[in-house]
Amino acid sequence: INVGANHLLTYLDARNCKNLGAGDGTEVTPTIDLHQCTSIEEVYMENTQIKGCSFPVGGNLKVVHLPDTLTSLTIRNHTNLTDFKLAGTKFLTSL
């Protein structure tokens, strides 16, 4: 999922979208690209199959919930982050 430079996006909830990130054979890396969403505050991705997630450097991020299928995570300088949940790190190779 690439939401582009959506500066108004503050909340993203895809919980229990079990096929999100599964791909259809043509999708190489099923990732959530939020690095240009500078106003994002809450992201919920539990029970999805996403493999990667990237956030903007710094910002207003307060809540992040991610699945155990994650292999790559980019998150830096989020001093307001108070609720971070990663379901598992078994596949995580890049942080």
C-alpha positions as CSV (number, residue, x, y, z in Angstrom):
1,I,0.0,0.0,0.0
2,N,1.4,3.4,-0.9
3,V,-0.7,6.3,0.2
4,G,1.7,8.8,-1.2
5,A,2.2,12.2,0.3
6,N,-1.1,12.3,2.1
7,H,-0.4,15.1,4.7
8,L,-3.9,14.9,6.1
9,L,-3.8,11.1,7.0
10,T,-3.7,10.7,10.7
11,Y,-5.3,7.2,11.3
12,L,-4.9,4.0,9.3
13,D,-6.7,0.8,10.5
14,A,-6.4,-2.4,8.4
15,R,-6.8,-4.8,11.3
16,N,-7.9,-8.3,10.3
17,C,-7.5,-7.7,6.6
18,K,-5.9,-11.2,6.4
19,N,-5.1,-11.0,2.7
20,L,-3.4,-7.6,2.9
21,G,0.2,-8.1,2.0
22,A,-0.4,-11.7,0.7
23,G,0.2,-10.6,-2.9
24,D,-1.2,-12.1,-6.0
25,G,2.0,-13.4,-7.5
26,T,3.0,-10.1,-9.1
27,E,3.6,-8.2,-5.9
28,V,7.3,-8.4,-5.0
29,T,7.3,-6.7,-1.6
30,P,3.9,-6.1,0.2
31,T,4.7,-3.1,2.2
32,I,3.0,-0.1,3.9
33,D,4.7,3.0,2.8
34,L,3.8,5.9,5.1
35,H,7.2,7.8,4.9
36,Q,5.5,10.9,3.3
37,C,2.5,10.9,5.7
38,T,3.9,13.4,8.2
39,S,0.7,13.7,10.2
40,I,0.1,10.0,10.8
41,E,-0.6,9.3,14.5
42,E,-2.1,5.8,14.6
43,V,-1.5,2.7,12.5
44,Y,-3.1,-0.7,13.2
45,M,-2.0,-3.6,11.0
46,E,-2.6,-6.7,13.3
47,N,-3.6,-9.9,11.5
48,T,-2.4,-8.8,8.1
49,Q,0.4,-10.4,6.0
50,I,2.4,-7.2,5.3
51,K,6.2,-7.7,5.1
52,G,7.4,-4.1,5.5
53,C,6.4,-0.8,7.0
54,S,8.1,2.6,6.7
55,F,7.2,5.8,8.7
56,P,8.3,9.4,8.2
57,V,11.4,10.5,10.2
58,G,10.0,12.2,13.3
59,G,6.4,13.4,13.6
60,N,3.3,12.8,15.6
61,L,3.2,8.9,15.7
62,K,1.6,7.7,18.9
63,V,0.3,4.2,18.3
64,V,1.7,1.4,16.1
65,H,0.5,-2.2,16.0
66,L,2.2,-4.5,13.5
67,P,1.9,-8.2,12.6
68,D,4.4,-11.0,13.1
69,T,5.0,-11.3,9.4
70,L,7.1,-8.2,9.3
71,T,10.6,-8.5,7.7
72,S,11.5,-4.8,7.5
73,L,10.6,-1.8,9.7
74,T,11.8,1.8,9.3
75,I,10.8,4.0,12.2
76,R,13.0,6.9,13.6
77,N,12.7,9.8,16.0
78,H,9.1,9.4,17.1
79,T,9.2,10.8,20.6
80,N,5.4,10.8,21.0
81,L,5.2,7.0,20.5
82,T,3.5,5.5,23.6
83,D,1.9,2.3,22.3
84,F,4.1,0.1,20.1
85,K,3.1,-3.6,19.5
86,L,4.9,-6.0,17.2
87,A,3.3,-9.4,17.3
88,G,6.6,-11.2,16.7
89,T,10.1,-10.8,15.4
90,K,10.7,-14.2,13.9
91,F,10.9,-12.9,10.3
92,L,12.3,-9.4,11.1
93,T,15.6,-8.9,9.3
94,S,15.9,-5.1,8.8
95,L,15.2,-2.5,11.5
